[in-house]
Amino acid sequence: MPYSELLADRVRQVLNEKKVNYLEKKMMGGLCYMVDDKMCVGIVKDDLMARIGTDNYAEALEMDGAREMNFTGRSMKGYVFVGAEGTDMYDDLSNWIQMALDFNPMAQSSRKKKTMK
């Protein structure tokens, strides 16, 4: 199943209103929004994926629509999936994106793979 184009448009709107420079990348069957060359938020099917870090992780899991990101059968601490009940309202979506943006300066970027020449 492809990712939600409607949610993608809404995420773009929030990022543009916040005047965030971002790059969109298709990955893992979804769409990822990179900020400062680091994964910040994304969309997998109809869910928002937010990279919020571990400090607010337990508290975030108590919020409407949030659940741990379990992509490969293993929980990824610091990442959450947020279903529609947590993103339907503009303010809720904006708050999730802001949490990810607040964590982004502390996030580590993935290592670039060296290409063979």
C-alpha distances in whole Angstrom, upper triangle without the diagonal:
4,7,9,12,14,14,15,17,19,19,21,23,24,25,26,29,29,30,28,28,24,22,19,17,14,13,12,8,9,12,16,19,22,25,28,26,25,21,22,19,15,12,9,6,9,12,15,16,20,22,25,27,29,32,30,28,29,30,26,25,27,26,24,20,21,20,20,18,17,15,17,19,21,22,22,25,25,21,20,16,17,16,16,20,21,19,20,24,24,27,25,22,25,26,23,23,27,27,25,27,30,29,28,32,32,29,29,28,26,29,28,28,32,31,34,36
4,7,9,12,12,11,14,16,16,17,20,21,21,23,26,26,27,25,25,21,19,15,14,11,11,10,7,7,9,13,16,19,22,26,24,22,19,20,17,13,10,8,6,9,11,13,15,18,21,24,26,29,31,29,27,29,30,26,25,27,26,24,20,21,20,21,18,18,16,18,21,22,22,22,25,24,20,19,16,17,15,16,20,20,18,19,22,22,25,23,20,23,25,22,21,25,25,23,25,28,27,26,29,30,27,28,26,24,27,26,27,30,29,32,34
4,6,9,8,8,11,13,12,14,17,18,18,20,22,23,24,22,22,18,17,13,12,10,11,10,7,5,7,10,13,16,20,23,21,20,17,16,13,10,6,5,4,6,8,10,11,15,18,21,23,26,28,26,24,26,27,23,22,25,22,21,17,18,18,19,16,17,15,18,20,22,21,20,22,22,18,16,13,14,13,13,17,17,15,16,19,19,21,19,16,19,21,18,17,21,22,19,21,25,24,23,26,27,24,25,24,23,26,25,26,29,29,32,35
4,5,5,6,9,10,11,12,14,16,17,18,20,21,23,21,21,19,18,14,14,13,14,14,11,9,9,12,14,18,20,24,23,22,18,17,14,11,7,8,6,5,8,9,12,15,18,21,24,27,29,26,24,26,26,22,22,24,21,19,16,17,18,20,18,19,18,21,23,24,23,22,24,23,19,17,14,13,12,11,15,15,12,13,16,16,19,17,14,17,19,17,16,20,21,19,21,24,24,23,27,28,26,27,25,25,28,28,29,32,33,36,38
4,5,5,6,9,10,10,12,14,15,16,18,20,21,20,20,17,16,13,14,12,15,16,13,10,10,12,13,17,20,23,22,22,19,18,15,12,9,11,9,9,11,12,14,17,20,23,26,29,30,28,27,29,28,25,25,27,24,22,19,20,21,23,21,22,21,24,26,27,26,25,26,25,21,20,17,16,15,13,17,17,14,14,16,16,19,18,15,17,20,18,17,20,22,20,21,25,25,24,27,29,26,28,26,26,29,28,30,33,32,36,37
4,5,5,6,9,10,11,13,14,15,17,19,20,19,20,18,18,15,16,16,18,18,16,13,12,14,15,19,21,24,24,23,20,18,15,13,10,12,11,9,11,11,15,17,20,22,26,29,30,27,26,28,27,24,24,25,22,20,17,19,21,23,21,23,22,26,27,28,27,26,27,25,22,20,17,15,14,11,15,15,12,11,13,13,16,16,13,15,18,17,16,19,21,20,21,24,25,24,27,29,27,29,27,28,31,31,32,35,35,39,41
4,5,5,6,9,10,11,12,14,15,17,18,17,18,16,16,13,15,14,16,17,15,11,10,12,12,16,18,22,22,20,17,15,12,10,8,10,10,7,8,8,11,13,17,19,22,25,26,24,22,25,24,20,20,22,19,17,15,16,18,19,18,20,19,23,25,25,24,22,23,21,18,16,13,12,11,9,13,12,9,9,11,11,14,13,9,12,15,13,12,16,17,16,17,21,21,21,24,26,24,26,24,25,28,28,30,33,34,37,39
4,5,5,6,9,10,11,12,14,15,16,15,16,13,13,10,12,11,14,15,13,10,8,9,10,13,15,19,19,18,15,14,10,8,7,10,10,10,10,9,11,13,16,19,22,25,26,24,23,26,25,21,22,24,21,20,17,18,20,21,19,21,20,23,25,26,24,22,24,21,18,17,15,14,14,13,16,15,12,13,14,13,16,15,11,13,16,14,12,16,17,16,16,20,20,19,23,24,22,24,22,23,26,26,27,31,31,34,36
4,6,5,6,9,10,10,12,14,15,15,15,14,14,12,14,14,17,19,17,14,11,13,12,15,17,20,21,20,18,16,13,12,11,14,14,12,13,12,15,16,19,21,24,27,29,26,26,28,27,24,25,26,23,21,19,20,22,24,22,25,23,27,29,29,28,26,27,24,21,20,18,16,16,14,17,16,13,13,14,12,15,15,12,13,16,15,13,16,19,17,18,21,22,21,24,26,25,26,25,26,29,28,30,33,33,37,38
4,5,5,6,9,10,11,12,14,14,16,14,15,14,16,17,19,20,19,15,13,13,12,16,17,20,21,20,18,15,12,12,11,14,14,12,12,11,14,14,17,19,23,26,26,24,23,26,24,21,22,23,20,18,17,18,20,22,21,24,23,27,29,29,27,25,25,23,20,18,16,14,14,12,15,13,10,10,10,8,11,12,8,9,13,12,11,14,16,15,16,19,20,20,23,25,24,26,25,26,29,29,32,35,35,39,40
4,5,5,6,9,10,11,12,11,13,11,12,11,14,14,16,18,17,13,11,10,9,12,13,17,17,16,14,11,9,9,9,13,14,12,11,9,11,11,14,16,19,22,23,21,21,24,22,19,20,22,19,18,16,17,19,20,19,22,21,25,27,26,24,22,22,20,17,16,14,13,14,13,15,13,10,11,12,10,12,11,8,8,11,10,8,11,13,12,12,16,17,16,19,21,20,22,21,22,26,26,28,31,32,36,38
4,6,5,6,8,10,10,10,10,9,10,9,13,14,17,19,18,15,11,11,9,12,12,16,17,16,15,13,11,11,11,15,16,15,15,12,14,14,16,18,22,25,26,24,24,27,26,22,24,26,22,22,20,20,23,23,22,25,24,27,29,29,27,24,25,22,20,19,18,17,17,17,19,17,14,15,15,12,14,15,11,11,14,13,10,13,16,14,13,17,18,17,20,22,21,23,21,23,26,25,28,31,31,35,36
4,6,5,6,9,10,10,12,12,14,13,17,18,20,22,22,18,15,15,12,15,15,18,20,19,18,15,13,14,14,18,19,17,17,14,16,16,19,20,23,27,27,25,25,28,26,23,25,26,23,22,21,21,24,25,24,27,26,30,32,32,29,27,27,24,22,21,19,18,18,17,19,17,13,14,13,10,12,14,11,10,13,14,11,13,16,15,15,18,20,19,21,24,23,25,24,26,29,29,31,34,35,38,40
4,5,5,6,9,9,12,11,14,14,17,19,21,22,22,18,15,14,12,14,13,17,19,18,16,13,12,13,14,18,19,17,16,13,15,14,16,17,20,23,24,21,22,25,23,20,22,23,20,19,19,19,22,23,22,25,25,29,31,30,27,25,25,21,19,18,18,16,17,16,18,15,12,13,12,8,10,11,8,6,10,10,8,9,13,12,11,14,17,16,18,21,20,23,23,25,28,28,31,34,35,39,40
4,5,5,6,5,8,8,11,11,15,17,19,21,21,18,14,13,9,11,10,13,15,15,14,11,10,12,14,18,20,18,17,14,14,13,15,16,19,22,23,21,22,25,23,20,23,24,21,21,21,20,23,23,22,25,25,28,30,29,27,24,24,20,19,18,18,17,19,18,20,17,14,16,15,12,13,14,11,9,11,11,8,9,12,11,10,13,15,13,16,19,18,20,19,22,25,25,28,31,32,35,37
4,5,5,6,8,9,12,13,16,19,21,24,24,20,16,15,12,13,12,15,17,17,17,14,14,15,17,20,22,21,20,17,18,17,18,19,23,26,26,25,26,29,27,24,26,28,25,25,24,24,26,27,26,29,28,31,34,33,30,28,28,24,22,22,22,21,22,21,23,20,17,18,17,14,15,16,13,11,14,15,12,12,16,15,13,16,18,16,18,22,21,23,22,24,27,27,30,32,33,37,38
4,5,8,11,12,15,16,20,22,24,26,26,23,19,18,15,16,15,17,20,20,19,16,15,17,19,22,24,22,21,18,19,18,20,20,23,26,26,24,25,28,26,23,26,27,24,24,24,24,26,28,27,30,30,33,35,34,32,29,28,25,23,23,23,21,22,21,22,20,17,17,16,12,12,15,13,10,13,14,12,12,15,15,13,16,19,17,19,22,22,25,24,27,30,30,33,35,36,40,41
4,6,9,11,14,16,19,22,24,26,26,23,19,17,14,15,12,15,18,17,17,14,14,16,19,22,24,23,21,18,18,16,17,17,20,24,23,21,23,26,24,21,24,26,23,23,23,23,25,26,25,29,29,32,34,33,30,27,26,22,21,21,22,20,22,21,23,20,17,18,17,13,13,15,13,9,11,13,10,9,13,13,10,12,15,14,16,19,19,22,22,24,27,28,31,34,35,39,40
4,7,9,13,15,19,22,24,26,27,23,19,17,14,14,12,13,16,17,17,15,15,17,20,24,26,24,23,20,20,18,19,19,22,26,25,24,26,29,27,24,27,29,26,26,26,26,28,28,27,30,30,33,35,34,32,28,28,24,23,23,24,23,25,24,26,23,20,21,20,16,16,18,16,13,15,16,13,12,15,15,12,14,17,15,16,19,20,22,21,24,26,26,30,32,33,37,38
4,6,10,12,16,19,20,23,24,20,17,14,11,10,8,10,13,13,13,11,12,15,17,21,23,23,21,18,17,15,16,17,19,23,23,22,23,27,25,23,25,27,25,25,25,24,26,26,24,27,27,30,32,31,28,25,25,21,20,21,21,21,23,23,25,22,19,21,20,17,17,18,15,13,14,15,11,11,14,12,9,12,14,12,13,16,16,18,17,20,23,23,26,28,30,33,35
4,7,10,13,17,19,22,23,20,16,13,10,9,7,8,10,12,13,12,13,15,18,21,24,23,22,19,18,17,17,18,20,24,25,24,25,28,28,25,27,30,27,28,27,26,27,27,25,28,27,30,32,31,29,26,25,22,21,22,23,23,25,25,27,24,22,24,23,20,20,21,18,16,18,17,13,14,16,14,11,14,15,12,13,17,16,18,16,18,21,20,23,26,27,30,31
4,7,10,13,15,18,19,16,12,10,6,5,5,7,8,9,10,9,10,12,14,18,20,21,19,16,15,14,15,17,19,23,24,23,23,27,27,24,26,28,26,26,25,24,25,24,22,25,23,26,29,28,26,23,23,20,19,20,20,20,22,23,25,23,20,22,22,19,20,20,17,15,17,16,12,14,16,13,11,14,15,12,14,16,15,16,14,16,18,18,21,23,24,28,29
4,7,10,12,16,16,14,10,8,6,5,7,9,8,10,10,10,11,11,14,16,19,20,19,16,16,15,15,18,20,24,26,25,25,28,28,25,27,30,27,28,26,24,25,25,22,24,22,25,28,27,26,23,24,21,19,20,20,21,23,23,26,24,21,23,24,21,23,22,19,18,20,18,15,16,18,15,14,17,17,14,16,18,16,17,14,15,17,16,19,21,22,25,26
4,7,9,13,13,10,7,6,5,6,9,12,10,11,10,10,10,9,11,13,16,17,16,14,14,14,15,18,21,24,26,25,24,28,28,24,26,28,26,26,24,23,23,23,20,22,20,23,26,25,24,21,23,21,18,19,18,19,20,21,24,22,19,21,23,20,22,21,18,18,20,18,15,17,19,15,15,19,18,15,18,20,18,18,15,16,18,17,19,22,22,25,27
4,6,10,10,9,6,5,6,7,11,13,11,11,9,11,11,9,11,12,15,17,16,15,14,15,15,19,21,24,26,26,25,28,29,25,26,29,27,27,24,23,23,22,19,20,18,20,23,23,23,20,22,20,18,19,18,19,21,22,25,23,21,23,25,23,25,23,20,20,22,19,17,19,20,17,17,20,19,17,19,21,18,17,14,14,16,15,16,19,19,23,24
4,7,7,6,4,6,9,10,14,17,14,14,12,13,12,9,10,10,12,15,15,14,13,15,16,20,22,25,28,27,25,28,29,25,26,29,27,27,24,22,22,21,18,19,16,18,21,22,22,20,22,21,18,18,17,19,20,21,24,23,21,23,25,24,25,24,20,21,23,20,18,21,22,18,19,23,22,19,22,23,20,20,17,16,18,17,17,20,20,23,25
4,5,5,6,7,10,11,15,17,14,13,11,13,12,9,10,9,12,15,14,14,12,15,15,19,20,23,26,25,23,26,27,24,24,27,26,26,23,21,20,19,15,16,13,14,18,18,18,16,19,19,16,17,16,18,19,21,24,23,21,23,26,25,26,24,21,22,24,20,19,22,22,18,19,23,21,19,22,22,19,18,15,14,16,15,16,19,19,22,25
4,5,8,9,13,14,18,20,17,15,12,14,13,10,10,8,10,14,13,13,12,14,15,19,20,22,25,25,22,25,26,23,22,26,25,24,21,20,18,17,13,13,9,11,15,15,16,15,18,18,15,15,14,17,18,20,23,22,21,23,26,25,27,25,21,23,24,20,20,23,22,19,21,24,22,20,23,23,20,19,17,15,17,17,17,21,21,24,27
4,7,10,13,16,19,22,19,18,15,16,14,11,9,7,8,12,12,13,13,16,17,21,23,25,28,27,24,27,28,24,24,27,25,24,21,20,19,18,15,15,11,13,17,18,18,17,20,20,17,17,15,17,17,19,22,21,20,22,25,25,27,24,21,23,24,21,20,24,23,20,22,26,24,22,26,26,22,22,20,18,21,20,20,24,23,26,29
4,7,10,13,16,19,17,16,13,13,11,7,6,5,7,9,10,10,10,13,15,18,20,23,26,24,22,25,26,22,22,25,23,22,19,18,18,17,14,15,12,15,18,19,18,17,19,19,15,15,13,14,15,16,19,19,17,19,22,21,23,21,18,20,21,18,17,20,20,17,19,22,21,20,23,24,21,21,19,18,21,20,21,24,24,28,30
4,7,10,13,16,15,13,10,11,9,5,5,7,9,11,11,10,10,12,14,17,19,22,25,24,22,25,25,22,22,25,23,22,19,18,19,18,15,17,14,17,20,21,20,18,20,18,15,15,13,15,15,16,20,18,16,18,20,19,21,20,16,17,19,16,14,18,18,15,17,20,19,17,21,22,19,19,17,17,19,19,20,24,24,27,29
4,6,10,13,11,10,7,8,6,4,6,9,12,13,12,10,9,10,11,14,17,20,22,21,20,23,24,20,21,24,22,22,19,18,18,17,14,16,14,17,20,20,19,16,18,16,13,14,13,14,16,18,21,18,16,19,21,19,21,19,15,16,18,15,12,15,16,12,13,17,16,14,17,18,15,16,14,14,17,17,18,22,22,26,28
4,7,10,9,8,6,6,5,6,9,12,15,15,14,11,10,10,11,14,16,20,21,20,20,23,23,20,21,24,22,22,20,19,20,19,17,19,17,20,23,22,21,18,19,16,14,15,14,15,17,18,21,19,16,19,20,18,19,18,14,14,16,13,10,13,14,11,11,14,14,11,15,16,14,15,13,14,17,17,19,22,23,27,29
4,7,6,5,5,6,7,9,12,15,18,19,17,14,12,11,11,14,15,19,21,21,20,24,24,21,23,26,24,25,23,21,22,20,18,20,19,21,24,23,21,18,19,16,14,16,17,18,20,22,24,21,19,22,23,21,21,20,17,16,17,15,12,14,14,11,10,14,13,10,12,14,11,12,10,11,14,14,17,20,21,25,27
4,5,5,7,6,9,11,15,18,21,21,19,16,14,12,11,13,15,19,20,20,20,24,24,21,23,26,24,25,24,22,23,22,20,22,21,24,27,25,23,19,19,16,15,17,18,19,22,23,25,22,20,23,23,21,21,20,17,16,16,15,11,12,13,10,8,11,11,7,9,12,10,11,10,12,15,15,19,21,23,27,29
4,5,8,9,12,15,18,21,24,25,23,19,17,15,13,15,16,20,21,21,22,26,26,23,26,28,27,28,27,25,26,24,22,25,24,26,28,27,25,21,21,18,18,20,21,23,26,27,29,26,24,27,27,24,24,23,21,19,19,18,15,15,15,12,10,12,12,8,8,11,10,10,9,11,13,14,17,20,22,25,27
4,7,9,12,14,17,19,23,24,22,19,17,15,13,16,16,20,22,22,22,26,27,24,26,29,28,29,27,25,25,23,21,23,21,23,26,25,23,20,20,18,17,19,21,22,25,27,29,26,24,27,28,26,26,25,22,21,21,19,16,17,17,14,12,15,13,10,11,12,10,9,7,9,10,10,14,16,18,22,24
4,6,9,11,15,17,21,22,19,16,13,12,10,12,13,16,18,19,18,22,23,20,22,25,24,26,24,22,22,20,17,20,18,20,23,21,20,16,16,14,13,16,17,19,22,24,26,23,22,25,26,24,24,22,20,19,19,16,14,15,14,11,10,13,11,7,9,10,7,7,5,7,10,11,15,18,20,23,26
4,6,8,11,13,17,18,16,13,10,9,7,10,12,15,17,17,17,20,21,18,19,23,22,23,21,18,18,17,14,16,15,18,20,19,17,13,14,12,10,13,14,16,19,21,23,20,19,22,23,22,22,20,17,17,17,14,12,14,13,9,10,13,11,8,11,12,8,9,7,9,12,13,16,19,21,25,27
4,7,11,13,17,17,14,11,8,6,5,8,10,14,16,15,15,18,19,16,17,20,19,20,18,16,17,16,14,17,16,19,21,20,17,14,14,11,10,11,12,14,17,19,20,17,16,19,20,18,18,16,14,13,13,11,8,10,10,6,7,10,8,6,10,11,9,11,10,12,16,17,20,23,25,29,31
4,7,10,13,13,10,7,5,5,6,9,12,15,17,16,15,18,18,15,16,19,17,17,15,14,15,14,12,15,15,18,20,19,17,14,15,12,9,10,10,11,13,15,17,14,13,16,17,16,16,14,11,11,12,9,7,10,10,7,8,12,11,10,13,14,12,14,13,15,18,19,22,25,27,30,33
4,7,10,10,8,6,5,7,9,12,15,18,20,18,17,20,20,17,17,20,18,18,15,14,15,14,12,14,13,16,19,18,17,14,16,14,10,10,9,10,12,14,17,14,13,16,17,16,17,15,12,13,14,11,10,13,13,10,12,15,14,13,17,18,15,16,15,16,19,20,22,25,26,30,32
4,6,7,6,5,6,9,12,15,17,20,22,20,19,21,21,18,18,20,18,17,14,14,14,14,12,14,13,16,18,19,17,16,17,16,12,11,9,9,10,11,15,13,12,14,16,16,18,15,12,14,16,13,12,15,16,13,15,18,18,17,21,21,19,20,19,19,22,22,24,27,28,31,34
4,6,5,7,7,11,13,16,19,21,23,21,19,21,22,18,18,20,19,18,14,14,13,13,11,12,10,13,16,16,16,15,17,16,13,11,8,10,10,12,15,15,13,16,18,19,20,18,15,17,18,15,15,19,18,16,18,21,20,19,23,23,20,21,20,19,22,23,24,27,28,31,34
4,6,8,10,14,17,19,22,24,26,24,22,24,24,20,19,22,20,18,14,15,15,15,13,14,12,15,17,19,18,18,20,20,16,14,11,11,10,11,15,15,14,15,18,19,21,18,16,19,20,17,17,21,21,19,21,24,23,23,27,27,24,25,24,23,26,26,27,31,31,34,36
4,7,10,13,16,19,22,24,26,23,21,22,22,19,18,20,17,15,12,13,13,15,14,15,14,18,19,20,19,19,20,20,16,13,10,9,7,7,11,12,10,11,15,16,18,15,13,16,18,15,15,19,19,18,20,23,23,23,26,27,24,26,25,25,28,29,30,33,34,37,39
4,6,10,13,15,18,20,22,19,17,19,19,15,14,16,14,13,9,9,10,12,10,12,12,16,17,18,16,15,17,16,12,10,6,5,5,7,10,9,9,11,14,15,16,13,11,14,15,12,13,16,16,15,18,20,19,20,23,24,21,23,23,23,26,27,28,32,33,36,39
4,6,10,12,15,17,19,17,15,17,17,13,13,16,13,13,10,9,11,12,10,13,13,17,18,18,16,15,16,14,10,8,6,5,7,8,11,9,8,11,13,13,14,11,9,11,12,9,9,13,13,11,14,16,16,16,20,20,18,20,20,20,24,25,27,30,31,35,37
4,7,9,12,14,17,15,13,16,16,12,12,16,14,14,11,9,10,10,8,11,11,14,16,15,13,11,12,11,7,6,5,6,9,12,14,11,11,14,16,16,16,14,11,13,13,9,9,13,12,9,12,15,14,14,17,17,15,17,17,17,21,22,24,27,29,32,35
4,6,9,12,14,12,11,14,14,10,11,14,13,14,12,10,11,10,9,13,13,17,18,17,14,11,11,8,6,5,7,8,11,13,15,12,11,15,16,15,15,12,10,11,11,7,7,10,8,6,9,11,10,10,14,14,12,15,15,16,20,21,24,27,29,33,36
4,6,9,11,11,9,13,14,11,12,16,15,17,15,12,12,11,10,13,13,16,18,16,13,10,9,6,4,7,9,11,15,17,18,15,15,19,20,19,18,15,14,14,13,9,9,10,8,5,8,10,7,8,11,11,9,11,12,13,17,19,22,25,27,31,34
4,7,8,7,7,11,11,9,11,14,13,15,15,12,12,11,11,15,16,19,20,17,14,11,9,5,6,7,11,12,16,18,18,15,15,19,19,18,17,15,13,13,11,8,9,9,6,5,8,8,6,8,11,10,9,12,14,16,19,22,25,28,30,34,37
4,6,7,6,10,11,10,12,15,15,18,18,14,14,12,12,15,16,19,19,16,13,10,7,4,7,9,13,15,18,21,21,18,19,23,23,22,20,18,17,17,15,12,13,12,9,8,10,9,6,9,11,8,8,10,13,15,18,21,24,27,30,33,36
4,6,5,8,10,10,11,14,15,18,18,14,14,11,12,15,17,19,19,16,12,10,6,4,8,10,14,16,20,23,22,19,21,24,25,24,22,20,20,20,17,14,16,15,12,11,14,12,9,12,14,11,11,13,16,17,20,24,26,29,32,35,39
4,6,8,9,10,12,14,15,18,19,16,16,14,16,18,21,23,22,19,16,14,10,8,11,13,16,17,21,24,23,20,21,25,25,24,22,19,20,19,16,14,16,15,11,12,14,12,9,13,14,11,12,15,18,20,23,26,29,32,35,38,41
4,6,5,6,9,10,11,15,15,12,13,12,14,17,20,22,22,19,16,14,10,8,10,11,14,14,18,20,19,16,18,21,21,21,18,16,17,16,13,12,14,13,9,11,13,11,10,13,15,13,14,17,20,21,25,28,30,34,36,40,43
4,5,5,6,9,10,14,14,10,10,9,11,14,16,19,18,16,12,10,7,6,8,8,11,13,16,19,18,15,17,21,21,21,19,16,17,17,14,12,14,14,10,11,14,13,11,14,17,15,14,17,19,20,24,27,29,33,35,38,42
4,5,5,7,9,13,14,10,10,9,12,15,18,20,19,16,13,12,9,9,11,10,13,14,17,20,18,16,18,22,22,23,21,18,18,19,16,14,17,17,13,15,18,16,15,18,20,18,18,20,23,24,27,30,32,36,38,42,45
4,5,5,7,11,13,10,11,11,14,17,20,23,22,20,16,15,12,11,12,11,14,13,16,18,17,14,17,20,20,20,18,15,16,17,14,12,16,15,12,14,17,15,15,18,20,19,19,22,24,26,29,32,34,38,40,44,47
4,5,5,9,10,7,8,9,12,15,18,21,20,18,15,14,11,10,10,8,10,10,13,15,14,11,13,17,17,17,15,12,13,14,11,9,12,13,9,11,15,14,13,16,19,18,17,20,22,24,27,30,32,36,38,42,44
4,5,8,8,5,6,7,10,13,16,19,18,16,12,13,11,10,10,7,9,9,12,14,13,11,14,17,18,19,18,14,15,17,14,12,15,16,13,14,17,17,16,19,22,20,19,22,24,25,28,31,33,36,39,42,45
4,7,9,7,8,10,14,16,19,22,21,19,16,16,14,14,14,11,12,11,13,15,13,11,14,17,17,19,17,14,16,17,14,13,17,17,14,16,20,19,18,21,24,23,22,25,27,28,32,34,36,40,42,46,49
4,6,6,9,11,14,17,20,23,22,21,17,17,16,14,14,11,11,9,11,12,10,7,11,13,14,15,13,10,12,14,11,10,14,15,13,15,18,17,17,20,23,22,22,25,27,28,32,34,36,40,42,45,48
4,6,9,12,15,17,20,23,22,22,19,19,18,17,15,12,11,8,8,9,6,5,9,11,11,14,13,9,11,14,12,11,15,16,15,16,19,20,20,22,25,25,24,27,28,29,33,35,37,41,43,46,49
4,7,10,12,15,17,20,20,19,17,17,17,16,14,10,8,5,5,7,5,4,8,10,12,14,14,10,11,14,13,11,14,16,15,16,19,20,20,22,25,25,23,26,27,28,31,33,35,38,40,43,46
4,7,9,12,14,18,17,16,13,13,13,12,10,6,6,4,6,9,9,7,10,13,14,16,15,11,12,14,13,10,13,15,13,14,17,18,17,19,22,22,20,23,24,25,28,30,32,36,38,41,44
4,6,9,12,14,14,13,10,11,11,11,9,6,5,6,8,12,12,10,13,16,18,19,19,15,15,18,16,13,15,18,15,15,19,19,18,20,23,22,20,22,23,23,27,29,31,34,36,39,43
4,6,9,12,11,10,6,7,7,9,7,5,6,9,11,15,15,13,16,19,21,22,21,18,17,19,17,14,16,18,15,15,18,19,17,18,22,20,18,20,21,21,24,26,28,32,34,37,40
4,6,9,9,8,6,6,8,8,6,5,5,9,11,15,16,15,16,19,21,22,22,18,17,19,18,14,16,18,16,14,18,19,17,17,21,19,17,18,18,18,21,23,25,28,30,33,36
4,6,6,5,4,6,9,11,9,9,9,12,14,17,19,18,19,22,24,25,25,22,20,23,22,18,19,22,19,18,21,22,20,20,24,22,19,20,20,19,22,24,25,28,30,33,36
4,6,7,7,8,11,13,10,10,10,13,15,18,20,19,20,23,25,26,26,23,21,24,23,19,20,23,21,18,22,23,21,21,24,23,19,19,19,17,20,22,22,26,27,30,33
4,5,8,9,13,15,13,14,13,17,18,22,24,23,23,26,29,30,30,27,25,27,27,23,23,26,24,21,25,26,23,23,26,24,21,21,20,18,20,22,22,25,26,29,32
4,7,9,13,16,14,14,14,17,18,22,23,23,24,27,30,31,31,27,26,28,27,24,25,27,25,23,26,27,24,25,28,26,23,23,23,21,23,25,25,28,30,32,36
4,6,9,13,12,13,14,17,19,23,24,23,24,27,29,30,30,27,25,27,26,22,23,25,23,21,24,25,22,22,25,23,20,20,20,19,21,23,24,27,29,32,35
4,6,9,9,9,11,14,17,20,21,20,21,25,27,27,27,23,22,24,23,19,20,22,19,18,21,22,19,20,23,20,18,18,19,18,21,24,24,28,30,33,36
4,6,6,8,10,14,17,20,21,19,20,24,26,26,25,22,21,22,21,17,18,20,17,15,18,19,15,16,19,17,14,14,16,15,18,20,22,25,28,31,34
4,6,8,11,14,17,21,21,19,20,24,25,25,24,21,20,21,19,16,17,18,15,13,17,16,13,15,17,15,13,14,16,16,19,22,24,27,30,33,36
4,7,10,13,16,20,20,17,18,22,23,23,21,18,18,18,16,13,14,15,11,10,13,13,10,11,14,12,10,12,14,15,18,21,23,27,29,33,36
4,7,10,13,17,18,15,16,19,21,21,20,17,15,16,15,11,12,14,11,9,13,13,11,12,15,14,11,13,14,15,18,21,23,26,29,32,35
4,6,10,13,14,11,13,16,18,18,18,14,13,15,13,10,12,14,11,10,14,15,13,14,18,17,15,17,18,18,22,24,26,30,31,35,38
4,7,10,11,10,11,14,16,17,17,13,12,15,14,10,12,15,13,12,16,17,16,17,20,20,17,19,20,20,24,25,27,31,32,35,38
4,7,8,6,7,10,12,14,14,10,9,12,12,9,11,14,12,12,16,17,17,18,21,21,19,22,22,23,27,28,30,34,35,38,41
4,6,6,7,9,12,14,15,11,10,14,14,11,14,17,16,16,19,21,20,21,25,25,23,25,26,26,29,31,32,36,37,40,43
4,5,5,5,9,11,13,10,9,13,14,12,14,17,17,17,20,22,22,23,27,27,25,28,28,28,32,33,35,38,39,43,45
4,6,6,8,11,12,9,10,14,13,12,15,17,17,18,21,22,23,24,28,28,27,29,30,31,34,35,37,41,42,46,48
4,6,8,10,10,6,7,10,10,9,12,14,13,15,17,18,19,21,24,24,23,26,27,28,32,33,35,39,40,44,46
4,6,7,8,5,4,8,9,8,10,13,13,14,16,18,19,20,23,24,23,26,26,27,31,32,34,37,39,42,45
4,6,9,7,7,10,12,12,13,16,17,17,19,21,22,23,27,28,27,29,29,30,34,35,37,40,41,45,47
4,6,5,6,9,10,11,13,14,16,17,19,20,22,23,26,27,27,30,30,32,35,36,39,42,43,47,49
4,5,5,6,9,10,11,12,14,16,16,18,20,21,24,26,25,28,28,30,34,34,37,40,41,45,47
4,6,5,6,9,10,10,12,14,15,16,18,20,22,24,24,27,28,30,33,35,37,41,42,46,48
4,5,5,6,9,10,11,13,14,15,17,19,22,23,22,26,26,28,32,33,36,39,41,44,47
4,5,5,6,9,10,11,12,14,16,17,20,21,20,23,24,25,29,30,33,36,37,41,43
4,6,5,6,9,10,10,12,14,15,18,20,19,23,23,25,29,30,33,36,37,41,43
4,5,5,6,9,10,10,12,14,17,18,18,22,22,25,28,30,33,36,38,42,44
4,5,5,6,9,10,11,12,16,16,16,19,20,22,26,27,30,33,35,39,41
4,5,5,6,9,10,10,14,15,14,18,18,20,24,25,28,31,33,36,39
4,5,5,6,9,10,12,14,14,18,18,21,25,26,29,32,34,38,40
4,5,5,6,9,11,12,12,16,17,20,23,25,28,32,34,38,40
4,5,5,6,10,10,10,13,14,16,20,22,25,28,30,34,36
4,5,5,8,10,10,13,14,17,20,22,25,28,30,34,36
4,6,7,8,10,13,15,18,21,23,27,30,32,36,38
4,6,6,6,10,12,15,18,21,24,27,30,33,36
4,5,5,8,9,13,16,18,21,24,27,30,33
4,6,8,10,14,16,18,22,24,27,31,33
4,7,9,13,15,18,21,24,27,31,33
4,6,9,12,15,18,21,24,28,30
4,6,9,12,15,18,21,24,27
4,6,9,12,15,18,21,24
4,6,9,12,15,19,21
4,6,9,12,16,18
4,6,9,13,15
4,6,10,13
4,7,9
4,6
4
